[in-house]
Amino acid sequence: MGAKIDWWGTITSVIGFSGLVYSLNGSSYRLVAFIVSIVTLIIFGYIESKVEHPLMPLVVFKDNQRISALILRFFMLGASMSYFFLMPQALQKVFGFSPLMASISFLPLTVIQFIVSLYIPRLTARFSNTSVLISGVVNTFHQIGGAVGLAFISTMINGLKGVDVMIDQAQFWMVVLAIIMTVAAINILRGKHE
């Protein structure tokens, strides 16, 4: 109660992360956006190390399990956001699905995700990983990972001729992100569990 809002941290994080996404697939001044993004994120990190009530407490990044979980979340959302954005297009343009049938084809995956989500509280209680969910940092990595991942994959397939070639390349990069995610997941098992 009564804690001051980290306004400078908020402003620099928005500019930094927005600039990062724009630098990947913006229409112009991408290098400028990248430089502004890097400089602003460095300033953001400095602010967070000095402010009394940081938006993103840097102590979160000192724990191997937490940082591995955040990296996992970042790349998982990068791959899955790209999948959910690009696959409906592939189903329609490559396989001839109607928009309705393309959406219905995602129902089995949606049902599985719903069922798995019911078990998350049990897993969380069992492995005591509630410490990962500090100051909304996991949600930040969740949102930024999705945006950066989609921007990255869109950039990698931009200019390719043929929708089927674009989708194949997109799937390749999704697998790359998934491999990084898997390495981070394995790294969580190292060391002591809190």
Disulfide bonds with the S-S distance in Angstrom:
none
